[in-house]
């Protein structure tokens, strides 16, 4: 007597389970985190928003959900968050993950990359092949390359040569620049770029280095008196790729991987075209806000590199596995 009653119920439950299962598989959601202002024209935000739009347009049942402005994960915690599954993707300075893989410090090394054209050549070098091998061994994959130029700025004076740094309290973007600053006589304060404005305002720091994009996005022109722009003798270049955890990547089907790589290539090309414009926009914005803008001569840049060779390069070569070889490979790219 029970069979006729249970059979339709069993069928109904099976059908509901099938619907639920197909619904769960219908759309892959990738969570992407970054620390920069969202929707305000920051090129790094624009780059990943472009990827999200292109992936959605590809109609491969995949969505990239962007969480800007450190709204999901703190800047320094994004590498670990990818490995734990809290997020799938991120865009941040690779040097932020140097605590996990000290080799990443080479991607924010004073004077290693000299210009945007030089950065393009670096991308195709053995140096970057080695860096990407470390990234993949760590459980993460590069989707899009991005290099940003940076600048120095101070509340009190222009910073052109190492002597100008003596006695300054400087926020530096990473360990290698921190070592150079310290070698020039500055004291270093470690905070992410998103906290620099308040630190300058409150007198916690008197100077900073960061990317030209961040100088504009975080409105640092409101807090400094003079900025040293990249010019023809850039000292500060930083690698800030778009990354995906290999766990998340390996869950994608072939159509989704193809769509994501196509979107990444388009975003990478966009960013490369915009990166030099960011430098120009910074100069224009700071001048418009009555901040003095200067650049280094070749001799001044060389003086900084001499300090870096005794501090940043030396420490990296001695303390990082394969560090000496990494620096040599980068320096061999002309």
C-alpha positions as CSV (number, residue, x, y, z in Angstrom):
1,X,0.0,0.0,0.0
2,X,3.0,2.3,0.6
3,X,4.6,2.0,-2.8
4,X,2.1,4.1,-4.8
5,X,2.3,6.8,-2.2
6,X,6.1,7.1,-2.0
7,X,7.0,6.7,-5.7
8,X,5.7,10.1,-6.8
9,X,7.2,11.7,-3.7
10,X,10.6,10.1,-4.5
11,X,10.4,11.3,-8.1
12,X,9.5,14.8,-7.0
13,X,12.4,15.0,-4.6
14,X,14.8,13.7,-7.3
15,X,13.5,16.3,-9.7
16,X,13.9,19.1,-7.2
17,X,17.4,17.9,-6.4
18,X,18.3,17.9,-10.1
19,X,17.0,21.5,-10.5
20,X,18.9,22.6,-7.4
21,X,22.1,20.9,-8.7
22,X,21.8,22.4,-12.2
23,X,21.1,25.8,-10.6
24,X,24.2,25.6,-8.5
25,X,26.3,24.7,-11.5
26,X,24.7,27.3,-13.8
27,X,26.9,30.2,-12.8
28,X,30.5,30.4,-11.5
29,X,31.1,33.4,-9.3
30,X,34.7,34.6,-8.9
31,X,35.3,37.1,-6.1
32,X,38.0,39.6,-7.0
33,X,39.5,41.9,-4.3
34,X,41.7,45.0,-4.6
35,X,42.5,48.0,-2.3
36,X,42.0,50.9,-4.7
37,X,39.0,53.2,-5.0
38,X,36.1,51.7,-6.9
39,X,34.3,53.5,-9.7
40,X,36.4,56.6,-9.5
41,X,38.6,56.2,-12.5
42,X,41.6,54.4,-11.0
43,X,43.1,52.4,-13.9
44,X,43.6,49.3,-11.7
45,X,39.9,49.3,-10.8
46,X,39.0,50.0,-14.5
47,X,41.2,47.1,-15.6
48,X,39.4,44.5,-13.5
49,X,36.0,46.0,-14.1
50,X,36.7,45.6,-17.8
51,X,37.6,41.9,-17.2
52,X,34.3,41.5,-15.4
53,X,32.3,43.0,-18.2
54,X,34.0,41.0,-20.9
55,X,33.6,37.7,-19.0
56,X,29.9,38.4,-18.5
57,X,29.5,39.3,-22.2
58,X,31.2,35.9,-23.2
59,X,28.1,34.1,-21.7
60,X,30.1,31.2,-20.3
61,X,28.1,31.0,-17.0
62,X,30.8,32.9,-15.1
63,X,30.7,36.2,-13.2
64,X,33.5,38.2,-11.7
65,X,32.3,40.1,-8.7
66,X,34.7,43.0,-7.8
67,X,35.3,44.1,-4.2
68,X,37.2,47.4,-4.4
69,X,38.7,49.6,-1.7
70,X,39.7,46.8,0.7
71,X,36.0,46.1,1.2
72,X,36.5,42.3,1.5
73,X,40.1,41.7,2.4
74,X,42.9,43.9,3.7
75,X,45.6,44.7,1.2
76,X,48.4,42.6,2.8
77,X,46.1,39.6,3.3
78,X,45.0,39.0,-0.3
79,X,47.6,36.4,-1.2
80,X,46.6,34.2,1.8
81,X,42.9,34.9,1.1
82,X,43.3,33.4,-2.4
83,X,45.0,30.3,-0.9
84,X,42.3,29.8,1.7
85,X,39.4,30.3,-0.8
86,X,38.1,33.5,0.8
87,X,38.6,35.2,-2.6
88,X,39.3,33.7,-6.0
89,X,41.2,36.7,-7.7
90,X,43.1,39.8,-6.7
91,X,45.0,42.8,-8.0
92,X,47.7,44.0,-5.7
93,X,51.4,44.7,-5.6
94,X,53.1,41.3,-5.7
95,X,55.7,42.6,-3.2
96,X,52.9,42.5,-0.6
97,X,53.2,38.7,-0.6
98,X,57.0,38.8,0.0
99,X,56.4,37.4,3.5
100,X,55.3,34.2,1.8
101,X,57.8,34.2,-1.1
102,X,60.7,36.7,-0.5
103,X,61.6,36.5,-4.2
104,X,58.6,38.8,-4.9
105,X,60.6,41.6,-3.4
106,X,62.5,41.8,-6.7
107,X,59.3,43.1,-8.4
108,X,59.6,46.4,-6.4
109,X,63.3,46.9,-6.4
110,X,64.8,50.4,-6.7
111,X,66.2,51.0,-10.2
112,X,65.6,47.5,-11.6
113,X,63.0,48.8,-14.1
114,X,63.7,52.1,-15.6
115,X,60.8,52.9,-17.9
116,X,57.5,51.6,-19.3
117,X,59.3,50.3,-22.4
118,X,61.8,48.6,-20.2
119,X,59.0,47.0,-18.2
120,X,57.6,45.5,-21.4
121,X,61.0,43.9,-22.1
122,X,61.2,42.7,-18.5
123,X,57.9,40.8,-19.0
124,X,59.4,38.6,-21.6
125,X,62.7,38.0,-19.7
126,X,64.0,35.0,-17.8
127,X,63.7,37.1,-14.7
128,X,59.9,37.2,-15.0
129,X,59.8,33.5,-16.0
130,X,61.4,32.7,-12.6
131,X,59.0,35.0,-10.7
132,X,56.0,33.4,-12.4
133,X,57.3,30.0,-11.6
134,X,57.4,30.9,-7.9
135,X,53.9,32.3,-8.1
136,X,52.6,29.1,-9.6
137,X,54.5,26.9,-7.1
138,X,52.7,29.0,-4.4
139,X,49.3,28.1,-5.8
140,X,48.5,31.1,-7.8
141,X,48.4,32.0,-11.5
142,X,49.0,35.3,-13.3
143,X,46.2,36.4,-15.6
144,X,47.5,39.9,-16.6
145,X,50.8,41.7,-16.2
146,X,50.8,45.3,-15.0
147,X,53.7,47.6,-14.1
148,X,53.2,51.0,-12.5
149,X,55.7,53.8,-12.2
150,X,55.9,55.6,-8.9
151,X,57.1,58.8,-7.4
152,X,58.5,60.3,-4.1
153,X,56.7,63.1,-2.3
154,X,57.2,65.1,0.9
155,X,55.3,67.5,3.1
156,X,58.3,69.8,3.5
157,X,60.8,69.6,0.6
158,X,61.7,68.1,-2.8
159,X,63.4,64.7,-2.8
160,X,65.9,64.5,-5.6
161,X,69.1,63.0,-4.1
162,X,69.8,60.6,-1.2
163,X,70.9,63.5,1.1
164,X,67.4,64.9,0.8
165,X,66.0,61.9,2.7
166,X,68.0,62.4,5.9
167,X,65.8,62.7,8.9
168,X,62.5,62.1,7.1
169,X,59.8,59.7,8.3
170,X,59.0,57.9,5.1
171,X,56.2,55.5,4.2
172,X,57.7,53.0,1.7
173,X,55.8,50.5,-0.4
174,X,58.0,47.6,0.3
175,X,61.0,46.1,2.0
176,X,63.5,46.8,-0.7
177,X,62.7,50.5,-1.0
178,X,62.5,50.7,2.8
179,X,66.1,49.5,3.0
180,X,67.2,52.1,0.4
181,X,65.4,54.9,2.4
182,X,67.1,53.7,5.6
183,X,70.4,53.7,3.9
184,X,69.9,57.3,2.9
185,X,69.2,58.3,6.5
186,X,65.4,58.2,6.7
187,X,63.2,56.3,9.2
188,X,60.7,54.0,7.7
189,X,57.0,53.5,8.6
190,X,55.2,50.5,7.2
191,X,51.6,51.1,6.1
192,X,49.6,50.3,2.9
193,X,49.0,53.0,0.3
194,X,45.3,53.3,1.4
195,X,46.4,54.7,4.8
196,X,49.0,57.2,3.5
197,X,46.7,60.2,3.4
198,X,45.8,60.0,7.0
199,X,49.4,59.3,8.0
200,X,50.6,62.5,6.2
201,X,47.7,64.5,7.6
202,X,48.4,63.4,11.2
203,X,52.2,63.8,10.9
204,X,52.9,60.0,11.3
205,X,55.0,60.4,8.2
206,X,56.6,63.3,6.4
207,X,57.2,61.6,3.0
208,X,56.1,58.7,0.9
209,X,56.7,56.6,-2.2
210,X,53.9,55.0,-4.1
211,X,52.6,54.5,-7.6
212,X,51.6,57.5,-9.7
213,X,48.1,56.1,-9.8
214,X,47.8,56.0,-6.1
215,X,49.2,59.5,-5.7
216,X,46.1,60.7,-7.6
217,X,43.5,58.2,-6.5
218,X,44.2,58.8,-2.8
219,X,44.3,62.6,-3.3
220,X,47.8,62.9,-1.8
221,X,48.2,66.3,-3.6
222,X,46.2,67.6,-0.7
223,X,48.9,66.7,1.8
224,X,52.3,67.2,0.1
225,X,54.4,70.2,-1.0
226,X,56.7,68.6,-3.6
227,X,56.6,65.5,-5.7
228,X,59.4,63.8,-7.7
229,X,57.8,62.4,-10.8
230,X,59.3,59.4,-12.8
231,X,60.5,61.5,-15.8
232,X,63.2,60.0,-17.9
233,X,65.1,58.5,-15.0
234,X,62.5,56.4,-13.2
235,X,63.6,54.7,-10.0
236,X,60.3,53.3,-8.8
237,X,58.5,50.6,-10.8
238,X,56.1,48.0,-9.3
239,X,54.6,44.8,-10.6
240,X,50.9,44.6,-9.8
241,X,49.4,41.7,-11.7
242,X,45.8,40.4,-11.8
243,X,46.0,36.9,-10.1
244,X,43.8,33.9,-9.7
245,X,44.2,31.0,-7.3
246,X,45.0,27.8,-9.0
247,X,42.2,26.1,-7.1
248,X,39.7,28.5,-8.6
249,X,41.3,28.3,-12.0
250,X,41.3,24.5,-12.1
251,X,37.5,24.4,-11.3
252,X,36.8,26.4,-14.5
253,X,35.7,24.6,-17.7
254,X,37.6,25.1,-21.0
255,X,35.1,27.7,-22.3
256,X,35.4,29.7,-19.0
257,X,39.2,29.5,-19.0
258,X,39.3,30.7,-22.7
259,X,36.9,33.6,-21.9
260,X,38.9,34.7,-18.8
261,X,42.2,34.6,-20.6
262,X,40.8,36.7,-23.5
263,X,39.4,39.2,-21.1
264,X,42.8,39.3,-19.2
265,X,44.8,39.9,-22.4
266,X,42.5,42.8,-23.4
267,X,42.7,44.3,-19.9
268,X,46.5,43.9,-19.9
269,X,46.8,45.8,-23.2
270,X,44.4,48.5,-21.9
271,X,46.5,48.9,-18.8
272,X,49.8,49.1,-20.7
273,X,48.3,51.9,-22.8
274,X,47.1,53.7,-19.7
275,X,50.2,53.3,-17.5
276,X,52.2,56.2,-19.0
277,X,49.1,58.3,-19.0
278,X,48.8,57.8,-15.2
279,X,52.2,59.5,-14.8
280,X,51.1,62.4,-17.0
281,X,47.8,62.7,-15.1
282,X,49.7,62.7,-11.8
283,X,51.9,65.6,-12.9
284,X,49.0,67.5,-14.3
285,X,46.9,67.0,-11.2
286,X,49.6,67.9,-8.7
287,X,50.5,71.1,-10.7
288,X,46.8,72.0,-10.8
289,X,46.8,71.7,-7.0
290,X,49.9,74.0,-6.6
291,X,52.3,71.1,-5.7
292,X,55.8,71.6,-7.0
293,X,56.8,68.8,-9.5
294,X,60.4,67.9,-10.1
295,X,62.3,65.0,-11.8
296,X,65.7,63.4,-11.2
297,X,68.7,63.8,-13.4
298,X,70.5,60.7,-14.5
299,X,73.2,61.4,-11.9
300,X,70.7,61.8,-9.1
301,X,69.0,58.5,-10.1
302,X,72.5,56.8,-10.2
303,X,73.2,58.1,-6.7
304,X,70.0,56.4,-5.4
305,X,71.0,53.2,-7.2
306,X,74.4,53.3,-5.5
307,X,72.6,53.4,-2.1
308,X,70.3,50.6,-3.3
309,X,73.2,48.4,-4.3
310,X,74.7,48.7,-0.8
311,X,71.4,48.0,0.9
312,X,68.4,46.5,-1.1
313,X,70.4,44.6,-3.7
314,X,72.9,43.3,-1.1
315,X,70.3,42.2,1.4
316,X,68.2,40.5,-1.3
317,X,71.2,38.7,-2.8
318,X,72.4,37.4,0.6
319,X,69.0,36.5,2.2
320,X,66.7,35.4,-0.5
321,X,67.1,32.0,-2.1
322,X,68.2,32.6,-5.7
323,X,68.1,36.4,-5.0
324,X,71.5,37.2,-6.6
325,X,70.6,35.4,-9.8
326,X,67.2,37.2,-9.9
327,X,68.8,40.6,-9.7
328,X,71.4,39.6,-12.3
329,X,68.7,38.4,-14.7
330,X,66.7,41.6,-14.3
331,X,69.8,43.8,-14.7
332,X,70.7,42.0,-17.9
333,X,67.5,43.2,-19.6
334,X,68.6,46.4,-21.5
